[in-house]
């Protein structure tokens, strides 16, 4: 398989904005929120065909909707991207592995890594966000609000933090403070060529998935956001959970 980059990130950790930035780089072919268990919901074959013309009209039917083996499809798309002088970047739908709600039971391990890693030139890197801020952002989504138990969420955060610490990671907060430096570091971690002209294109880059409420919004300047405090009762719940402390420690965050 040609070189392949797997970017792992959890829901509401800045992935939609980062996808705009990474996808706008000229040497990158981005597939957004793809996963071997998620092809009936977010189809990599459709994205490859509609967004990047990596599949021909006569080919897409044999792969659409999960037809054919996922790893063979990704290998084909990586080869087609390589033929264009580009690298295929998979924005992994890691939510399915570490939280799962409401689609699947989490495995607390990266299924994409397990499937695509053997016998391939796979570069992996993660992006993360403070677990408390990520929780509050997730609770603003209709899909997740009221459906997630804090203990289950924090278990997934800790498991993902362990993976991130193993493969390398960048923090969303650091990216918003210094976008060029952090994007360059993310590109190094993923084996991508950094394109400093991303700033000229990221606002108009539209070949992404994410929060439907924000995809059509005008994108302003990238800057750090003020943190919002947890509700006192929820703060006590988080502080008493060892998974929260472990996740923060592994990712270099202050639990407060």
Secondary structure, DSSP 4 states (H G I P E B T S, - for coil): ---EEEEE--TTSSHHHHHHHHHTSTTEEEEEEE-TT-TTTS-HHHHHHHHH--S-HHHHHHHGGG-S-HHHHHHHHHHHHHHTT-EEEEEE-THHHHT-TTTS---SS-HHHHHHHTTS-EEEEEEE--HHHHHHHHTTSTTTTTT--HHHHHHHHHHHHHHHHHH-EEEHHHHHHSHHHHHHHHHHHHT----GGGGGTGGG-----S-HHHHTSPP----PPPP-PPPHHHHHHHHT-HHHHHHHHHHT----
